[in-house]
Amino acid sequence: MLRQLKAAGVTEALISVGHLAELLEAYLRDGSRLGLPIRYVREDRPLGTIGPLALVNDLPEHFLLMNGDVLTDLDYAALFRAHVSSGAMVSISTYRKKVPIDLGVLVSDAQRVIDYIEKPTYTYDVSMGVYALSNRVLEYIPRDQYFDFPSLIKTLLAKGHFVNAVSFDGIWLDIGRPTDYQEAQETFSALRSKLLPDAS
């Protein structure tokens, strides 16, 4: 992800670290090996997926934010440009995900069955865990409190702010479970040149 961000024109990365922070810091250091300066924000206790932003005093007017467990060939520069031109407080990269249900699904009204759908597949637009934000969101993030991304989005929507959805249909994997990690390893091996065009 860091190499992709550098290729997209990002000039500095800020990584929020907590549990096992020393391992990440020891491996990545100051980012000079990647040619991308890296700073760290250390959480003394978990602050959620958005809470650590309140610890950063020098965020630019617009910036990218992402989870560290995503494998994608998303064009980060295009997302950033779309966000800035939209005027949104937050832009969320979205992916159309098919979710199979391996059960018979009942549609019912109280005790009466209206329909029976055998092993349906539903399609949802899901968050990819990659965002572009305006630093104006900081006024809605409490300091030194646990605060997650869904809470921020619900707060912004309740206040009438524009939250932008930017659809994407390329490669995207969330790597939150061991099976996801195995799939990500296989995908990366098979599509390395597409995921890292600068790889030698």
Secondary structure, 3 states (H helix, E strand, C coil): CHHHHHHCCCCCEEEEECCCHHHHHHHHCCCCCCCCCEEEEECCCCCCCCHHHHHCCCCCCEEEEECCCEEECCCHHHHHHHHHHHCCCEEEEEEEEEEECCCEEEEEECCEEEEEEECCEEEEEEEEEEEEEEHHHHHHCCCCCCCCHHHHHHHHHHCCCCEEEEEECCCEEECCCHHHHHHHHHHHHHCHHHHCCCCC
